[in-house]
Amino acid sequence: CTENFEEINMNPNAPEQVSANLLVSTVTSEITRTLTQEGYSDGNTITQLMAKNNFPGFSQFDWGDQGMWNFFYNYLPEINDILEISRAEGTQNATYEGIALTMRALSFANLTDLYGHVPYSEAMSGKSDGIFTPVYDDQETVYNGVLQDLADADAALAKGEAIAGSSGDVIYNGDATKWRRLANSLRLRYLMRISKRRDVSADMQSIVNAGNYIDSNEDNATLVYSGTSNTDSWPESTGRIGGFDEKSLCTTLLDYFERFNDPRLDIWFDRNSDGDWVGIPIGLNQDNARAYDDEFSPSRLDVELFYFSATQAEAFIMKNSEVQFILAEAAERGIITGSAESYYNEGIRASLSYWGVDDADIEAYLLESEVQYDGTLELLLTQKTIALWNVDYQGWMDYRRTGMPALETGQDDLNGGLYPVRFLYPSSEQTLNKANYDGAVSAMGGAGDNINTKGWWETGTRY
Amino acid sequence: QTTFSGTVVDENSVPLPGASVVVKGSTVGVAADFDGNFEIGIPQEGGILVVSYIGYIAQEFDPSGKTMATIMLQPDSQQLDEVVVTALGIKRETKKLAYAVQKVSGEEISEAKETNVVNSLAGKMAGVQVTGGNSGVGSSSQIIIRGENSLNPSPNANSPLFVVDGIPINNNVSSRGSEGNMEVDYGNGAMDINPDDVETMTVLKGPNATALYGSRGANGVVLITTKSGRGARGIGVSYTNNTTFEDLLTLPKYQNRYGQGSGGQFAFNDGGQNRSLTGGINDHVDESWGPALDGQLIPQHDSPTTSGLRAGDVHVRPRNPDGTFADEIIATPFSPHSSNIDDFFRTGFTMSNNIALTGGNEDGNFRVSFTDLQSESVIPNSNFKRRSYQVNGTYNLTDWLKVTGSMNYVNSNSRNRPNNSYGTENVMYLWIWFGRHIDMNGLRDYWQPGLENVQQYNYNYNYHDNPFFTVFENTNAFNKDRVITNLRADLKLTKDLSFMLRSGFDYSNELDMRKRAFSTQRFPNGQYREDYIYAYEQNTDFLLAYNKELNEDFDFGISMGANHRSAKNRYQRISANSLSIPDIYNFGNAAEPLTQSDYDSKFTVNSLYAFSNVSYKDYAFLDVTARNDWSSTLPDGNNSYFYPSVGMSFILSDMFEMPKAISFAKIRGGWATVGNDTDPYNLAATYGFGNTFNGFSRAYSPSELKLADLKPERTNSFEVGADLRFFQSRLGLDVAAYKSVTDNQILSLPVSNTSGYGSRIINAGEVENKGIEVTLSATPVKTDSFSWDTNINFTANRGEVKELTDGLTSYLVKENYLQVVAEVGERMGDLYGTGFEQVTDKSSPYYGQWIIDEGSGLPIRSNELRNLGNYNPDFMVGFQNSFQYKNFRFGFLFDWRQGGVYHSRTVAIGGTTGMLDFTVPGRETGIVAQGVIDNGNGSYTPNTQSVAASNYYSHVYNRGNEQSSMFDATYVKLREVKLGYTFPSKLLERTPIRSATISLVGRNLALWTENDHVDPETISFSGGNIVPGVEDMALPSTRSFGLNLNVEF
């Protein structure tokens, strides 16, 4: 009665095994695209580079889980699979291993930065250990793992193994040297982040000394969209013009730009139809935002760059400008040796040059009185925040760590005048992993699952 | 021997063809012909004739001294000797059954006709819950018998098995989203059954009744027997016409005081097409917090301009070099168009014509039938068509071999099926964002002049599509061919031993075609998509049956059989997500690489079964069944599973002397267990493919962890019941109580995605369903010319989650705005969502009130999930009445569903947009939210801060706060009203017409419920699944009125 049953029940639609390149393409494209999309809307909003004139809930701090939890945990299985394949006999490849370790570190760092305690040590072990309700680990534990992964990635990528055939890598097309630079640059980012808690100077100095980090725009971890379909186009270009028009220039950024006489203003934004540059304040409620919008017509984002072109705007994980500003701050704080000013100037050069400002104009910009380095972290971090335009939530992380540049809540804020410091856990965790969810909420302190509960690295006391 | 001629007629003098006439105590017998006439030889010594017909009280007639007579049979309203079709198509007397079976006759179904035959069961039977779809004629209906046994969220997991003439058919619900498109309801499989061809529909309710169907019968079985030529003599022709008109039964209650805009301001400029353009006020806003509709002059989309174009023709109006318009809008009065939504809809129309021929002689019979159904929905350009061809026939080749065959071909199609759920493709979504000042008729001309097929004309370009553009250009067509056929041979091997061999298949091929025109919000450069769905299932079975009268007291039967089932399915979707040239829907016209996905599956189930019936003195009965299945979907070692059932019944009124008032009393009881397999390919996880990116192929890791050693799931059930009749059967009471427990459930268990998977397949969970079904039937009045029959059925079912797995105490069944959670020890169907923070201190005078945020004056939202109620009803009641006066019949049916809650997204969104009637108060004055300020020391102060109405309503009805739009799902519906007239046979004597009836019918005529914006009986779709407990931009339900004409020649 059961003849041929096994054959009948063989799935003809999908494979049980795949090669690493098919997963590397998924991971590198989705993570890079999504991080930049997040930066473009909410990341830029929370640092007040742009503000919303419609659906303003986010800028009023009416927050939920904001989707990033599900995003990262949904791509971690692919990252884990790449790691497994790259370490298995027969398919061993140190470059894929380094790529997977780098992406894993990036994902978990984002998760803990955005949510606080997150499943880490027991995460992704449903299959291997039958754990379906992983415990949440504290931020310090996650950071230890993230830094270890990046150090391991550096070692693996140092071997410089070539990838045969299609690499699947939409960022560096399998170039181990460049991946190694990204891994080390991320180490610098995350070491700086925990520097209020820990003495990171030896680690940072040795990375700087070794020199294998991003120090030119050539090394930027960017994704250039090919624009062949909606999938590989700049996402905004495939949406409604009305959706594009829900964001405008924020008054806060306009103030910076006017102070600095900044050429990026004209690159990222359009003048309104009266020919003026006008911003809109963050944190207006729907009615007030609309009224403001009608009265003042704030500047929209550059429609040619950010809407009509499928390929001109790029996605990125990390660029040279950010690395230079990290080093500038580290030098200023005495964590590493070297001139804060020269790193600061390099950061500005890298950012302006990336956005197409020519060298003469860059040098002129550096001579602007308000731009010239004055040794204050406020100026350094203001310039860094501008340079972090579209770079996921990195500007917000710096604000949470340093309080700089100073930001104020908007007039219709729904968070009691507090500037929020984390997202809420997704409500599905309350149903699917309740005990550990409850444990994490109480371990983090604060009143329940709350957007005002600070994490480990921002409550350090070293500065 | 003398010859006697007679005519058998019913109580209305309509002939009863095929009525049986036998000489009592002999083997001499004949059947009446098509006109009810018969001739029979009477022995010399005389004899009594026994005249009988199914559903009528048999009558004894003494022909002595007569040569001709008309014999009138009276209907047996109680139908004690009713014969029903049971599992495997075996006909049995109801009185002998150990389980509950109910049937609906074809007449009942075809008179007040529902295009979807499943809807005909609504309210008519205890234990049966039918929920109709909301996309008009052709939409899905969901049927659940005795509650949900499965925690599986698939719409098909709790569906009963449908069997047509012994061949199981597919009843899958098909709604397909994705590729950026929204859900479209393409109907459920059983919808292809033509009501005109149905002789009876029998519902087998519990595992006891369905044990022989095994795996597939655990949720009950609906057995459909199609009409045949049985009993026919000569040729008969019947013609039925059913014509109905539909209009809206429900529509959200819109306000008529304020128009589009924000902060009381609005002026049209370019409809939000370019927000940075100066001029216009809030014309990108699609909410209704605008100016009062008091006739003030305001530029609007349909205002004229100095260029002669409509203001809304923004793509063709003359422009200045800086992009501003060179012409001027001439402001027009801003006034309400209170019937604008009504104006969009039209009167629906459904006409069905059936012609059937029957014929037969002593050797065989046949029936051919053709039905053409055409329906135009209340939504413009939405329709449904169905053509059904049916042939069946039986022939006695020899006196020991009979062959039967039937073939049913159905073509159904539509040029456009409406979109469901939340988003721009659904017109109900548009209405909840619409403006009350908009004249619907002004949108009918939906292209901008000179830009036909390229650019639509609309009142708003920021979010929305013109509704006429949506229904005429962005169509969801489909065409489906289906063949259901079977061949059967019956052999009489000896007097007691018979053998049946049968094979049949259900095959369907469907093509869905979706077109999206240029300038559609979701598809600025158009889209063309095709979905191809193929399904094939074949069943071959045999049955060897031995029946023997052992002695005066004992009857005995034993049968054994086997079934081989194999099924294949294929799904393919191809989509061009942008097009090069407008209005050409061909994949060659794709402007970007095509995206596609496809899925093939197949499986086989082999079964062996045996059953036995023993009866003692025709008052005590014992049934035993046993079945073993082998399923290819389960792993080696676990793929064979056995399950037995046993049932007993006793006719107490025949066993003991009963008081005179009791005319019949039967008790019954049984136990059954049923096994179940799973879907194909649930044993090993596989990778998925994604769209290419920058030329690189992409794959996804498995999102579901499979279980290599799956075991079959199992349902155990007990059932007891009683059937009591009083006062010459004028009053009847049928009671059934049951308990069924499903365990080892094969579930796709959602897990925290932090584990590396979104779900995993497990073998666990225990769901218990307990319920009571009561049917009370009575004939309070019965005279020669007038009778009144009434029937009340009552159903109460409680599903409880007894156990999950691995210490798990709750299980997320579905997530769609609300979370449907199964919690150990709780009822099935609990809904969880969020609400506002409330005073929880019971000793506070403000207990239960909202806590207001002092800064904003608005209630504080809490992120913590709370139980918002249960979507299952507490009980359901059907109340049916029919009156007969001479040749007139009048009947009506009420359907009452008590209890349960649901989340109305129409109310939630309509509250935030200011479109619904309850958002009018406070617009001029502001609103003080009812609630208290938390003083932080355990005390509270009543809130006094006034906020703008728009701010208040959009916060209170915010979609992230489901609690404020939860409603009681209780409703009472006047489901059916019929008035019929049968022409007296005398009047027809001189015509070729044998009988004629005409009836006026109405369905879903009235509704009483708490939330007057929508019909709580709606199905919401998400990801191809039915989502209970949520109403999501439901299309309005409709009522229908019509005429049914039946003529037989």
HADDOCK unambig.tbl for C-alpha pairs under 7 A between the chains (distance, minus, plus):
assign (segid A and resid 1 and name CA) (segid B and resid 606 and name CA) 6.38 0.50 0.50
assign (segid A and resid 1 and name CA) (segid B and resid 630 and name CA) 6.72 0.50 0.50
assign (segid A and resid 2 and name CA) (segid B and resid 630 and name CA) 6.59 0.50 0.50
assign (segid A and resid 5 and name CA) (segid B and resid 632 and name CA) 4.72 0.50 0.50
assign (segid A and resid 6 and name CA) (segid B and resid 632 and name CA) 6.89 0.50 0.50
assign (segid A and resid 8 and name CA) (segid B and resid 602 and name CA) 6.63 0.50 0.50
assign (segid A and resid 8 and name CA) (segid B and resid 603 and name CA) 6.09 0.50 0.50
assign (segid A and resid 8 and name CA) (segid B and resid 632 and name CA) 6.67 0.50 0.50
assign (segid A and resid 9 and name CA) (segid B and resid 603 and name CA) 6.65 0.50 0.50
assign (segid A and resid 9 and name CA) (segid B and resid 632 and name CA) 6.09 0.50 0.50
assign (segid A and resid 9 and name CA) (segid B and resid 633 and name CA) 5.96 0.50 0.50
assign (segid A and resid 9 and name CA) (segid B and resid 680 and name CA) 6.06 0.50 0.50
assign (segid A and resid 9 and name CA) (segid B and resid 681 and name CA) 5.80 0.50 0.50
assign (segid A and resid 10 and name CA) (segid B and resid 681 and name CA) 6.62 0.50 0.50
assign (segid A and resid 11 and name CA) (segid B and resid 681 and name CA) 5.63 0.50 0.50
assign (segid A and resid 12 and name CA) (segid B and resid 600 and name CA) 6.92 0.50 0.50
assign (segid A and resid 13 and name CA) (segid B and resid 599 and name CA) 5.87 0.50 0.50
assign (segid A and resid 13 and name CA) (segid B and resid 600 and name CA) 6.42 0.50 0.50
assign (segid A and resid 14 and name CA) (segid B and resid 686 and name CA) 5.69 0.50 0.50
assign (segid A and resid 14 and name CA) (segid B and resid 687 and name CA) 5.96 0.50 0.50
assign (segid A and resid 14 and name CA) (segid B and resid 688 and name CA) 6.26 0.50 0.50
assign (segid A and resid 15 and name CA) (segid B and resid 686 and name CA) 5.39 0.50 0.50
assign (segid A and resid 15 and name CA) (segid B and resid 687 and name CA) 5.70 0.50 0.50
assign (segid A and resid 16 and name CA) (segid B and resid 685 and name CA) 6.33 0.50 0.50
assign (segid A and resid 16 and name CA) (segid B and resid 686 and name CA) 4.44 0.50 0.50
assign (segid A and resid 16 and name CA) (segid B and resid 687 and name CA) 6.05 0.50 0.50
assign (segid A and resid 22 and name CA) (segid B and resid 697 and name CA) 5.93 0.50 0.50
assign (segid A and resid 22 and name CA) (segid B and resid 698 and name CA) 4.67 0.50 0.50
assign (segid A and resid 22 and name CA) (segid B and resid 699 and name CA) 5.16 0.50 0.50
assign (segid A and resid 23 and name CA) (segid B and resid 698 and name CA) 6.14 0.50 0.50
assign (segid A and resid 23 and name CA) (segid B and resid 699 and name CA) 5.44 0.50 0.50
assign (segid A and resid 23 and name CA) (segid B and resid 700 and name CA) 6.55 0.50 0.50
assign (segid A and resid 25 and name CA) (segid B and resid 696 and name CA) 6.36 0.50 0.50
assign (segid A and resid 25 and name CA) (segid B and resid 698 and name CA) 5.69 0.50 0.50
assign (segid A and resid 26 and name CA) (segid B and resid 698 and name CA) 5.30 0.50 0.50
assign (segid A and resid 26 and name CA) (segid B and resid 699 and name CA) 6.42 0.50 0.50
assign (segid A and resid 73 and name CA) (segid B and resid 753 and name CA) 6.00 0.50 0.50
assign (segid A and resid 73 and name CA) (segid B and resid 754 and name CA) 5.59 0.50 0.50
assign (segid A and resid 74 and name CA) (segid B and resid 753 and name CA) 6.52 0.50 0.50
assign (segid A and resid 77 and name CA) (segid B and resid 701 and name CA) 6.28 0.50 0.50
assign (segid A and resid 77 and name CA) (segid B and resid 756 and name CA) 5.37 0.50 0.50
assign (segid A and resid 78 and name CA) (segid B and resid 700 and name CA) 6.67 0.50 0.50
assign (segid A and resid 78 and name CA) (segid B and resid 701 and name CA) 5.45 0.50 0.50
assign (segid A and resid 119 and name CA) (segid B and resid 754 and name CA) 6.55 0.50 0.50
assign (segid A and resid 123 and name CA) (segid B and resid 754 and name CA) 5.33 0.50 0.50
assign (segid A and resid 123 and name CA) (segid B and resid 755 and name CA) 5.25 0.50 0.50
assign (segid A and resid 124 and name CA) (segid B and resid 754 and name CA) 5.92 0.50 0.50
assign (segid A and resid 124 and name CA) (segid B and resid 755 and name CA) 4.33 0.50 0.50
assign (segid A and resid 124 and name CA) (segid B and resid 756 and name CA) 4.16 0.50 0.50
assign (segid A and resid 125 and name CA) (segid B and resid 755 and name CA) 5.58 0.50 0.50
assign (segid A and resid 125 and name CA) (segid B and resid 756 and name CA) 6.58 0.50 0.50
assign (segid A and resid 126 and name CA) (segid B and resid 755 and name CA) 4.84 0.50 0.50
assign (segid A and resid 126 and name CA) (segid B and resid 756 and name CA) 6.07 0.50 0.50
assign (segid A and resid 131 and name CA) (segid B and resid 755 and name CA) 6.58 0.50 0.50
assign (segid A and resid 132 and name CA) (segid B and resid 751 and name CA) 6.33 0.50 0.50
assign (segid A and resid 132 and name CA) (segid B and resid 752 and name CA) 6.56 0.50 0.50
assign (segid A and resid 132 and name CA) (segid B and resid 755 and name CA) 5.10 0.50 0.50
assign (segid A and resid 133 and name CA) (segid B and resid 752 and name CA) 6.61 0.50 0.50
assign (segid A and resid 133 and name CA) (segid B and resid 755 and name CA) 6.83 0.50 0.50
assign (segid A and resid 134 and name CA) (segid B and resid 754 and name CA) 6.99 0.50 0.50
assign (segid A and resid 134 and name CA) (segid B and resid 755 and name CA) 6.59 0.50 0.50
assign (segid A and resid 168 and name CA) (segid B and resid 696 and name CA) 5.76 0.50 0.50
assign (segid A and resid 225 and name CA) (segid B and resid 694 and name CA) 6.86 0.50 0.50
assign (segid A and resid 226 and name CA) (segid B and resid 694 and name CA) 5.39 0.50 0.50
assign (segid A and resid 228 and name CA) (segid B and resid 592 and name CA) 6.26 0.50 0.50
assign (segid A and resid 229 and name CA) (segid B and resid 592 and name CA) 5.46 0.50 0.50
assign (segid A and resid 229 and name CA) (segid B and resid 593 and name CA) 6.54 0.50 0.50
assign (segid A and resid 231 and name CA) (segid B and resid 693 and name CA) 6.59 0.50 0.50
assign (segid A and resid 232 and name CA) (segid B and resid 693 and name CA) 5.39 0.50 0.50
assign (segid A and resid 232 and name CA) (segid B and resid 694 and name CA) 6.07 0.50 0.50
assign (segid A and resid 240 and name CA) (segid B and resid 521 and name CA) 6.44 0.50 0.50
assign (segid A and resid 242 and name CA) (segid B and resid 273 and name CA) 6.95 0.50 0.50
assign (segid A and resid 242 and name CA) (segid B and resid 462 and name CA) 4.65 0.50 0.50
assign (segid A and resid 242 and name CA) (segid B and resid 463 and name CA) 6.57 0.50 0.50
assign (segid A and resid 245 and name CA) (segid B and resid 275 and name CA) 6.48 0.50 0.50
assign (segid A and resid 272 and name CA) (segid B and resid 276 and name CA) 5.91 0.50 0.50
assign (segid A and resid 273 and name CA) (segid B and resid 276 and name CA) 6.28 0.50 0.50
assign (segid A and resid 273 and name CA) (segid B and resid 277 and name CA) 5.87 0.50 0.50
assign (segid A and resid 273 and name CA) (segid B and resid 278 and name CA) 6.22 0.50 0.50
assign (segid A and resid 287 and name CA) (segid B and resid 262 and name CA) 6.43 0.50 0.50
assign (segid A and resid 287 and name CA) (segid B and resid 263 and name CA) 6.24 0.50 0.50
assign (segid A and resid 294 and name CA) (segid B and resid 281 and name CA) 6.19 0.50 0.50
assign (segid A and resid 294 and name CA) (segid B and resid 282 and name CA) 6.63 0.50 0.50
assign (segid A and resid 297 and name CA) (segid B and resid 276 and name CA) 6.12 0.50 0.50
assign (segid A and resid 300 and name CA) (segid B and resid 276 and name CA) 6.76 0.50 0.50
assign (segid A and resid 414 and name CA) (segid B and resid 856 and name CA) 6.87 0.50 0.50
assign (segid A and resid 416 and name CA) (segid B and resid 855 and name CA) 6.79 0.50 0.50
assign (segid A and resid 429 and name CA) (segid B and resid 752 and name CA) 6.51 0.50 0.50
assign (segid A and resid 431 and name CA) (segid B and resid 810 and name CA) 6.81 0.50 0.50
assign (segid A and resid 431 and name CA) (segid B and resid 812 and name CA) 6.69 0.50 0.50
assign (segid A and resid 432 and name CA) (segid B and resid 751 and name CA) 5.85 0.50 0.50
assign (segid A and resid 432 and name CA) (segid B and resid 752 and name CA) 5.38 0.50 0.50
assign (segid A and resid 433 and name CA) (segid B and resid 752 and name CA) 6.33 0.50 0.50
